[in-house]
Amino acid sequence: MSGCFLQPTVKSFKIPAELFGKTGQHIPDQRLLDKHELQPEDVLDIIYHFDINSKGIYRIATHDQLDIKFITASEFNESHRVRPDGFISLPYVGDVKVVGLTVEQLKGRLADLYKDILIDPLFYITVPKYQTKIKELKQDLYHPTYGLSREILVRGDLRASFPLIGDIDVKHKTVNNLRKTLNKKYGRLNTALQVDLLLKRTQSSKVFVFGEVRQPGAFPIQKPISILSLIALAGGASTDAELSSVLTLRREQNEMMARVYDIRESIRTGKAAITYLMPDDIVFIPKTRLAETANITQTLSDVILFNGIGFSFSYRVDSKDN
């Protein structure tokens, strides 16, 4: 690959081989993969984190033991274990939600609840046993092969099953959307439990490249790849390629989104992460610069009609910065 050249109409540029990686093994920035909308057969990597060394003020969690002493009514003194629903039961006031509160906040809450029951209600509260649930969760989540991580498969019904919380509908969810959902659900089990979610691989899909490349057509991919990687798969750009006006098309709901990229600077600086392609994206490399919206619109129509691509969507044209 070190001898591969892209030769646009104005200047010749040499493309470093490291921009392409090995075919089918290109790993883009995870922030870009976060935008990938999940599909059947996608494989996710979920990693569990326990924040047990936080320097912040401790907040009460489920299964913590609370020792509550009534300074002016010692007959009410009792030890309580926080229930899975986050509540404890206290005399005369019933169930009180304590999960997420600091000790000082709980004192204020109890003083308010007992102000009409006791004269000058004061409390001394300690948490002699805390984070006991974390140990149980670690034991439940630990896998002898993967440790505190798991591979999760998106099924054909667009659902995925996660330890401790079960099935989740992932239809129309991106990796980032699903990560937020999981952190909310796991956070309800224990506030110290958070997860990171990565797209390990996606189903075998295709991207398309037409125009001034040596081997135009469809190329199977296992995960999102860069425009430069696709050009490499297509045998490189032709000598007539105008790399200042690379056109990409992507379906976004009921529209085909068209964007124009100038990839010359990326080639010149050796920075590959201009944009990444998702399954079914189309790339067109023209002979001449697409300077006006009218040029882009005409080219877009020609690409779709000439190559027999049957889209019945409306489309809009955005700049690469929009």
C-alpha distance (Angstrom), angle and dihedral (degrees) to the residues before:
residue distance angle dihedral
M1 . . .
S2 3.79 . .
G3 3.80 89.7 .
C4 3.81 95.1 50.7
F5 3.79 114.0 117.2
L6 3.78 131.9 -171.8
Q7 3.79 110.4 -152.0
P8 3.80 114.8 -164.7
T9 3.76 121.5 -173.3
V10 3.81 95.3 -95.6
K11 3.79 106.8 35.4
S12 3.79 139.8 0.8
F13 3.78 118.9 -115.4
K14 3.78 129.7 -165.5
I15 3.82 114.5 -141.2
P16 3.82 116.2 -145.8
A17 3.81 111.8 -125.7
E18 3.80 91.6 -129.5
L19 3.80 89.4 69.4
F20 3.78 90.1 71.3
G21 3.81 107.0 39.3
K22 3.78 118.5 -171.5
T23 3.78 117.6 -32.8
G24 3.80 110.6 -92.6
Q25 3.80 93.1 8.1
H26 3.81 101.9 79.8
I27 3.79 109.8 133.5
P28 3.80 113.7 -159.3
D29 3.77 128.8 -161.2
Q30 3.82 108.4 -66.8
R31 3.81 89.9 -132.0
L32 3.79 87.7 67.2
L33 3.79 93.0 46.4
D34 3.81 87.4 53.8
K35 3.82 87.2 73.4
H36 3.81 92.7 56.4
E37 3.82 111.8 117.4
L38 3.78 107.6 -133.0
Q39 3.79 121.0 -110.8
P40 3.81 136.3 -175.6
E41 3.82 113.3 -73.2
D42 3.81 93.2 23.3
V43 3.80 111.7 140.8
L44 3.81 119.6 -142.5
D45 3.78 129.2 -165.1
I46 3.81 112.8 -145.2
I47 3.81 118.7 -167.3
Y48 3.82 122.2 -167.2
H49 3.80 122.8 -142.5
F50 3.81 128.1 -170.3
D51 3.79 116.5 -159.0
I52 3.81 98.5 -154.5
N53 3.79 97.4 144.3
S54 3.78 99.1 57.8
K55 3.79 113.5 150.7
G56 3.79 91.6 -152.5
I57 3.80 125.8 99.1
Y58 3.78 109.7 -70.4
R59 3.79 117.4 -108.6
I60 3.76 121.5 -153.8
A61 3.81 115.9 -103.8
T62 3.79 135.7 -169.9
H63 3.81 115.6 -73.1
D64 3.82 92.5 22.0
Q65 3.79 115.7 137.8
L66 3.82 114.7 -125.6
D67 3.80 123.5 -165.0
I68 3.81 107.2 -158.5
K69 3.80 118.5 -171.5
F70 3.81 120.6 -170.5
I71 3.81 103.7 -146.8
T72 3.80 93.3 -160.6
A73 3.81 97.1 34.8
S74 3.79 110.3 36.7
E75 3.81 91.9 172.8
F76 3.81 86.9 75.6
N77 3.82 93.9 55.5
E78 3.77 110.8 125.6
S79 3.80 144.8 149.2
H80 3.81 116.1 -118.3
R81 3.78 133.5 -167.6
V82 3.80 112.9 -148.0
R83 3.77 109.0 -117.0
P84 3.84 123.0 -129.2
D85 3.83 88.3 -103.5
G86 3.82 89.7 59.0
F87 3.82 97.2 -110.4
I88 3.80 137.4 114.3
S89 3.81 127.1 -163.8
L90 3.81 120.0 -122.2
P91 3.81 130.8 -175.4
Y92 3.83 116.4 -89.4
V93 3.81 95.0 -3.4
G94 3.80 100.9 58.7
D95 3.80 124.0 -156.2
V96 3.81 117.4 14.9
K97 3.79 123.3 -174.0
V98 3.81 109.4 -130.8
V99 3.82 105.5 161.7
G100 3.78 111.9 115.6
L101 3.82 94.7 19.3
T102 3.79 125.5 116.6
V103 3.80 118.1 -130.4
E104 3.81 90.7 -103.8
Q105 3.79 91.6 50.3
L106 3.80 90.1 50.8
K107 3.81 90.7 51.3
G108 3.79 89.7 54.1
R109 3.79 91.5 46.6
L110 3.80 92.6 51.9
A111 3.80 92.8 45.4
D112 3.80 88.5 55.9
L113 3.82 93.1 47.1
Y114 3.84 94.1 48.4
K115 3.82 99.3 39.5
D116 3.83 91.7 101.7
I117 3.81 93.5 40.6
L118 3.81 104.9 45.3
I119 3.77 132.8 35.1
D120 3.79 109.3 -116.0
P121 3.84 96.9 -11.4
L122 3.80 110.7 -147.7
F123 3.79 127.4 172.5
Y124 3.78 140.8 -162.4
I125 3.81 111.0 -157.8
T126 3.80 129.4 -177.3
V127 3.81 133.2 175.0
P128 3.83 104.3 -144.1
K129 3.81 94.2 169.1
Y130 3.75 119.3 36.0
Q131 3.79 138.9 159.0
T132 3.79 90.0 23.7
K133 3.79 89.2 136.9
I134 3.80 90.8 58.8
K135 3.78 91.5 64.6
E136 3.79 90.1 50.3
L137 3.80 91.6 47.7
K138 3.80 91.9 49.9
Q139 3.78 90.0 52.3
D140 3.80 91.3 48.7
L141 3.80 94.0 47.0
Y142 3.79 99.2 40.5
H143 3.80 114.8 108.7
P144 3.83 120.3 -166.5
T145 3.82 91.2 -134.8
Y146 3.80 104.5 32.4
G147 3.81 101.6 28.8
L148 3.81 109.5 -154.8
S149 3.79 94.0 -8.4
R150 3.78 134.4 77.6
E151 3.77 139.2 -167.6
I152 3.79 111.1 -124.7
L153 3.82 123.4 -163.1
V154 3.81 121.7 -148.7
R155 3.80 104.7 -134.5
G156 3.79 128.1 -140.7
D157 3.82 90.8 -98.6
L158 3.85 88.3 59.1
R159 3.77 92.8 -111.1
A160 3.79 128.9 121.0
S161 3.79 130.0 -162.1
F162 3.81 120.2 -134.2
P163 3.83 129.0 -169.9
L164 3.82 114.9 -93.1
I165 3.83 95.6 -1.2
G166 3.81 102.2 55.9
D167 3.80 128.8 -154.0
I168 3.80 123.1 8.1
D169 3.81 126.7 -172.1
V170 3.83 107.2 -124.0
K171 3.81 98.1 178.6
H172 3.83 110.3 140.1
K173 3.81 89.9 -0.6
T174 3.78 123.2 132.6
V175 3.80 121.8 -147.3
N176 3.80 88.6 -102.2
N177 3.84 92.9 50.1
L178 3.79 91.3 50.2
R179 3.82 92.5 47.3
K180 3.81 89.9 57.0
T181 3.81 91.7 47.8
L182 3.80 91.9 50.0
N183 3.80 93.4 48.8
K184 3.80 90.4 53.0
K185 3.80 92.2 50.0
Y186 3.81 95.8 43.8
G187 3.80 90.1 43.0
R188 3.80 88.3 61.8
L189 3.80 88.8 58.9
N190 3.80 91.8 51.3
T191 3.79 131.2 -14.8
A192 3.83 90.7 -137.0
L193 3.82 92.7 58.8
Q194 3.80 117.6 93.0
V195 3.79 131.9 159.6
D196 3.76 137.8 -149.5
L197 3.78 118.7 -149.4
L198 3.81 126.0 -157.0
L199 3.79 132.6 -178.7
K200 3.79 103.6 -122.2
R201 3.78 96.8 -179.6
T202 3.77 139.1 -22.2
Q203 3.77 130.4 -141.7
S204 3.77 118.5 -78.4
S205 3.79 103.2 -85.1
K206 3.77 136.8 158.3
V207 3.77 137.8 -114.1
F208 3.77 123.7 -166.8
V209 3.79 132.2 -137.9
F210 3.81 125.9 -173.8
G211 3.76 137.3 168.2
E212 3.79 126.5 40.0
V213 3.80 101.2 13.7
R214 3.80 127.0 109.2
Q215 3.83 96.2 -121.1
P216 3.83 110.8 26.7
G217 3.78 119.4 -172.5
A218 3.80 143.0 75.2
F219 3.80 123.2 -31.1
P220 3.83 126.1 -166.9
I221 3.81 116.3 -127.3
Q222 3.80 133.3 -173.1
K223 3.82 95.7 -158.5
P224 3.79 137.8 3.6
I225 3.81 113.1 -61.9
S226 3.79 134.0 -168.5
I227 3.80 126.3 -102.0
L228 3.81 88.8 -112.0
S229 3.80 91.3 53.6
L230 3.80 90.8 51.9
I231 3.81 91.4 50.0
A232 3.81 88.1 52.2
L233 3.82 91.3 50.5
A234 3.81 88.1 52.1
G235 3.81 91.0 56.3
G236 3.80 96.0 -98.9
A237 3.78 131.9 -71.3
S238 3.79 122.3 -57.8
T239 3.79 123.1 -113.3
D240 3.83 88.8 -101.2
A241 3.82 95.8 54.8
E242 3.80 116.5 128.4
L243 3.80 101.4 -150.2
S244 3.78 93.8 -177.8
S245 3.82 90.2 73.5
V246 3.79 109.3 42.0
L247 3.81 107.1 162.9
T248 3.81 121.4 -149.3
L249 3.79 127.0 -171.3
R250 3.78 124.7 -161.9
R251 3.75 131.4 174.1
E252 3.80 112.1 -121.5
Q253 3.80 108.6 -178.9
N254 3.83 105.0 -61.9
E255 3.78 97.3 -9.7
M256 3.77 137.9 72.8
M257 3.79 107.1 -132.2
A258 3.82 114.4 -147.8
R259 3.79 121.6 -161.0
V260 3.79 131.1 175.8
Y261 3.81 120.7 -143.3
D262 3.77 132.2 -168.9
I263 3.81 102.7 -147.4
R264 3.80 96.6 175.3
E265 3.79 93.5 93.8
S266 3.79 91.2 51.6
I267 3.79 90.5 52.7
R268 3.77 91.5 46.6
T269 3.83 95.3 49.4
G270 3.80 97.7 35.6
K271 3.83 93.6 -122.1
A272 3.77 108.5 138.5
A273 3.80 102.2 -175.6
I274 3.82 101.1 92.2
T275 3.75 95.4 126.4
Y276 3.78 136.2 -33.8
L277 3.77 127.8 -128.4
M278 3.77 125.1 -129.4
P279 3.83 127.8 -155.4
D280 3.84 113.2 -64.1
D281 3.81 93.8 16.4
I282 3.81 115.9 144.7
V283 3.81 125.1 -143.8
F284 3.80 123.6 -165.8
I285 3.80 123.4 -171.8
P286 3.81 111.2 -162.5
K287 3.80 132.6 -156.7
T288 3.80 93.7 -129.6
R289 3.78 134.8 40.0
L290 3.81 115.6 -89.7
A291 3.79 97.9 -137.8
E292 3.79 102.4 158.1
T293 3.79 134.5 46.9
A294 3.80 88.5 -119.1
N295 3.83 90.3 58.3
I296 3.78 91.1 49.6
T297 3.80 92.8 48.2
Q298 3.81 92.6 49.4
T299 3.79 92.4 46.5
L300 3.78 91.3 48.2
S301 3.81 90.7 53.2
D302 3.80 91.7 47.0
V303 3.82 92.5 50.5
I304 3.78 93.5 50.4
L305 3.82 96.4 42.7
F306 3.80 98.9 38.7
N307 3.79 94.6 49.3
G308 3.79 93.9 43.9
I309 3.78 95.7 -119.6
G310 3.77 108.0 164.0
F311 3.80 107.3 -142.6
S312 3.77 120.0 154.4
F313 3.79 94.6 -176.4
S314 3.76 130.5 113.9
Y315 3.79 115.2 -119.2
R316 3.75 140.3 -151.2
V317 3.79 131.2 -162.0
D318 3.81 121.6 -129.2
S319 3.76 130.6 179.3
K320 3.79 116.4 -118.2
D321 3.79 89.3 -108.2
N322 3.81 95.4 54.0
